[in-house]
Amino acid sequence: MIMKRRQLCLKRKTEQSEVAQEEQKTICDLLLKKNKLFLDVLTRISLLKKIGDELGISDTTIGKWVRAYEKDGIDGLKSKTGKCGSGNPYSALYVKKNLTEVERLRLELAKKEVECERLKKVI
């Protein structure tokens, strides 16, 4: 009877020891993964800073571009506000100070066309 109790006690300790070892292994694996991920992030940040310095663009902006590309591919890099490549082609003329005669006439014509369209809606 005492022998059986001792054997059961030893068996439980062995099982508990195996469980503890397995838990330690899992914790070590998680820590290794965490450290690797941390190093990957540091590498990525330093790379973005280096690229940003070379191009004169903030690393935050480059990071946003990278995340947008990773999420949506090339479509993620397209402007969602319509400021780039579409919109009013004469808007740049408003801020330009020294307009050529042709540019000034085009701008004047565009203003008149906009005014005509607005007046058509009123009537």
C-alpha positions as CSV (number, residue, x, y, z in Angstrom):
1,M,0.0,0.0,0.0
2,I,2.8,2.4,0.9
3,M,4.6,1.4,-2.2
4,K,1.6,2.2,-4.4
5,R,1.3,5.6,-2.8
6,R,4.9,6.3,-3.4
7,Q,4.7,5.2,-7.0
8,L,1.6,7.4,-7.5
9,C,3.3,10.3,-5.9
10,L,6.4,9.8,-8.1
11,K,4.2,9.5,-11.2
12,R,2.4,12.7,-10.4
13,K,5.7,14.6,-9.8
14,T,7.0,13.3,-13.1
15,E,3.8,14.4,-15.0
16,Q,4.0,17.8,-13.3
17,S,7.6,18.1,-14.2
18,E,6.8,17.2,-17.9
19,V,4.0,19.8,-18.0
20,A,6.3,22.5,-16.4
21,Q,9.0,21.7,-19.0
22,E,6.5,21.9,-21.8
23,E,5.3,25.3,-20.5
24,Q,8.8,26.6,-20.2
25,K,9.5,25.5,-23.8
26,T,6.4,27.3,-25.0
27,I,7.3,30.4,-23.1
28,C,10.8,30.3,-24.6
29,D,9.4,29.9,-28.1
30,L,7.1,32.9,-27.6
31,L,10.0,35.0,-26.3
32,L,12.1,34.1,-29.3
33,K,9.3,35.0,-31.7
34,K,8.8,38.3,-29.9
35,N,12.5,39.1,-30.1
36,K,12.6,38.2,-33.8
37,L,9.5,40.4,-34.5
38,F,11.1,43.3,-32.5
39,L,14.3,43.0,-34.5
40,D,12.3,42.9,-37.8
41,V,10.4,46.1,-36.8
42,L,13.6,47.9,-35.9
43,T,15.2,46.9,-39.2
44,R,12.1,48.1,-41.1
45,I,12.1,51.4,-39.2
46,S,15.8,52.1,-39.9
47,L,15.3,51.2,-43.5
48,L,12.3,53.6,-43.8
49,K,14.4,56.3,-42.1
50,K,17.3,55.7,-44.6
51,I,15.0,55.9,-47.6
52,G,13.2,58.9,-46.2
53,D,16.5,60.8,-45.7
54,E,17.6,60.0,-49.2
55,L,14.3,61.1,-50.8
56,G,13.6,64.0,-48.5
57,I,10.3,62.4,-47.4
58,S,9.4,61.6,-43.8
59,D,9.7,58.0,-42.8
60,T,6.1,58.2,-41.5
61,T,4.8,59.0,-45.0
62,I,6.9,56.1,-46.5
63,G,5.5,53.8,-43.8
64,K,1.9,54.8,-44.7
65,W,2.7,54.1,-48.4
66,V,4.2,50.7,-47.5
67,R,1.2,49.7,-45.3
68,A,-1.3,50.9,-48.0
69,Y,0.6,48.8,-50.7
70,E,0.7,45.8,-48.4
71,K,-3.0,46.1,-47.7
72,D,-4.5,46.9,-51.2
73,G,-1.6,46.5,-53.6
74,I,-1.1,49.2,-56.3
75,D,-4.7,50.4,-55.7
76,G,-3.7,51.4,-52.2
77,L,-1.3,54.0,-53.5
78,K,-3.9,55.8,-55.6
79,S,-5.2,59.1,-54.3
80,K,-8.5,58.8,-52.6
81,T,-9.1,62.6,-52.5
82,G,-8.8,63.1,-56.3
83,K,-6.0,65.6,-55.8
84,C,-3.5,63.8,-57.9
85,G,-4.0,63.6,-61.6
86,S,-7.7,64.6,-61.7
87,G,-9.7,67.6,-60.9
88,N,-9.3,71.1,-62.1
89,P,-6.4,71.4,-64.6
90,Y,-6.5,75.2,-64.1
91,S,-6.1,75.1,-60.3
92,A,-2.3,75.4,-60.6
93,L,-2.7,78.6,-62.6
94,Y,-4.4,80.3,-59.6
95,V,-1.2,80.1,-57.5
96,K,1.2,80.9,-60.3
97,K,2.1,84.6,-60.2
98,N,3.6,85.2,-63.6
99,L,1.2,83.8,-66.1
100,T,1.9,83.8,-69.8
101,E,-0.7,85.4,-72.1
102,V,-2.0,82.0,-73.2
103,E,-2.3,80.7,-69.6
104,R,-4.1,83.9,-68.5
105,L,-6.6,83.6,-71.4
106,R,-7.2,79.9,-70.6
107,L,-7.8,80.7,-67.0
108,E,-10.2,83.5,-67.9
109,L,-12.0,81.2,-70.3
110,A,-12.3,78.5,-67.7
111,K,-13.8,81.0,-65.2
112,K,-16.3,82.2,-67.8
113,E,-17.3,78.6,-68.6
114,V,-17.8,77.8,-64.9
115,E,-19.9,81.0,-64.5
116,C,-22.1,80.0,-67.5
117,E,-22.7,76.5,-66.1
118,R,-23.6,78.0,-62.7
119,L,-26.1,80.5,-64.4
120,K,-27.6,77.6,-66.4
121,K,-28.5,75.8,-63.1
122,V,-30.1,79.0,-61.7
123,I,-32.4,79.4,-64.7
